[in-house]
Amino acid sequence: MKVALVTGAGSGIGRASAIALLNAGYHVVLAGRRAEALQETAAKAGLLAKNALPVPTDATDPQAVKALFAATKNSYGRLDVLFNNAGMGLPAVPLDELSFEQWRSIVDINLTGVFLCIQEAMRLMKTQTPRGGRIINNGSISAYAPRPFSAPYTATKHAITGLTKSISLEGRAHDIACGQIDIGNAATEMTDRMTKGVLQANGEMMVEPRMDVAHVANAVVHMASLPLDANVQFMTVMATKMPYVGRG
């Protein structure tokens, strides 16, 4: 039995990836804040819903994260793959106009929540038999090239790259592999605004191309399915014609 845990599984990339992992034969723990959204994800998996375990979780709460991984261990006895997907962005806001609350909200979910899940996953993967597992972090094109007025989001995504590299190093001795998938313009609710126009580096508004989220989900399954002696360290999956290099 292969077991995966997906955070942010109630919508978008998380939902698509969770269903793809179920279709690939995994038992999947669905984590997210909204219980009804997690149930909807499970329902969309059809007959495979029996292999899904929805666990409503606030990933910014250390105790809630501990409970999530305890539920995973109690239900399945192990964890093979963690897809750290939960995150959020903000509307474009100049750095000097950001409130502390806005900054904190992004850091809490995009960085601290990822750290908390990694910590619990490593504790479980180190002690299970057979030991080890794989951690996949959802980075972003913004881990390399920022959008205008996106300092909090960009800072957290750069930090995810540092976490990915650190866990890759620390995990070696314990058969824990860690990689990062950087996604550009997957067609989800979060990117609906791109169909109406997005602020560009030159100050113009431009409609940006998007791609089917299924391509991201399939990439996550590929990364997850490798044996632990092979690893996709970084993968970029993006709409071909979106702005990226130089954001132009």
C-alpha positions, 0 to 999 in steps of 0.5 A: 500500500502506498500512502500520500498526503496532500495539503490544500486538497479541497480545490485547484492543484491540490484537488487535481493532484489528490485525485490523480494520486488516487487514480495511480493507486495511492491511499490519499489523506486529504488535508485542508481547512474546509471539511465540505471541500475535502468531501467534494474532492473525495466524491470526485474520485468516484469509486476510489473515494474509499481510499481517501481520508479527509482530515480538516486541518489548519496547516498554520496550527502546530497542534492541528498538523500533529493531529493530521499526521497522527491520523495518517499513521493511525489509519495507514501506518505510514506515509510515502509521499507528502505533497506540500501544496497549501498556500495563498497569494495576495492582490498586487500591493506595493511593499510600503503599503502592506499591512503586517497582517497581510505579510503574516498571513502569507508567511504563516501558510506559505512558509510556516505551514510547509515547515510544520508539515515537513517536520511531522512527515520527517518524524514519521518517515524516519521511524516507519518500516520500511523507512523513508519517503518523499516530500514534494513542495509546491514552489512557483515561478515566483521562486525565480522571477517575481510579479510586480508588487508580490513581495510576501508571496515571492519571499515565501516561494524563494524560502520554499526553495531553501527548505527543499534544498535543506530537506534534500540534504538532511533526508539523505541519511534517512532515505527521505527524498525532497523535490520541488514543483514550480507551477506557472498559470495552471487553470484553477480558481486562483488564476481565473483573474488572468483571463481578464488581465494581470499587471505586468512589469511594464505597468500594462495589464495583459491576459495571460495563457493558462494550462490544464491543471491535469498537467500539474497533477500528472507531474506530481504523480511522476515525481511521487512514483519514482523509487527513492534512489531517484529524485526530481529535484526541481521541475517547472511546469508552465503554460508555454506562452506565459511571461516568465524569463524577465517576466516579459 
